[in-house]
């Protein structure tokens, strides 16, 4: 199948599984919401890795020592 003939979902799957060690889990859908022109990717509560400062960092603990 030609790339131009692929659906948006097929193109996404192809891109997400193209890396040498990629798995089907890498292509799993993400929860994306849009509101008032803002797109948001929601992070699952049980996610092993989360964006932002890690535990013990003042920003994560609500401290005022942020830079």
Phi, psi and omega in degrees: 000134178287145180304321182295334182272355182281149175285167179303317180294320179294320178296317179298313179300316180300316181292318184287341180251011184281336181294150183306320182257016182292150177235173177299329179299329178295333182265002180300143180296149176255156177274111182239130177237152176234136179210125179053040178080003180254127178261133183231135174256115181279141180259129181296143179302325183271011181299134180290329181233134181233150177287158176102184182294147181275170178304142181089347177280139182305324180296324181284328183270003179083014180286167181257012182272018182292152184272000000 
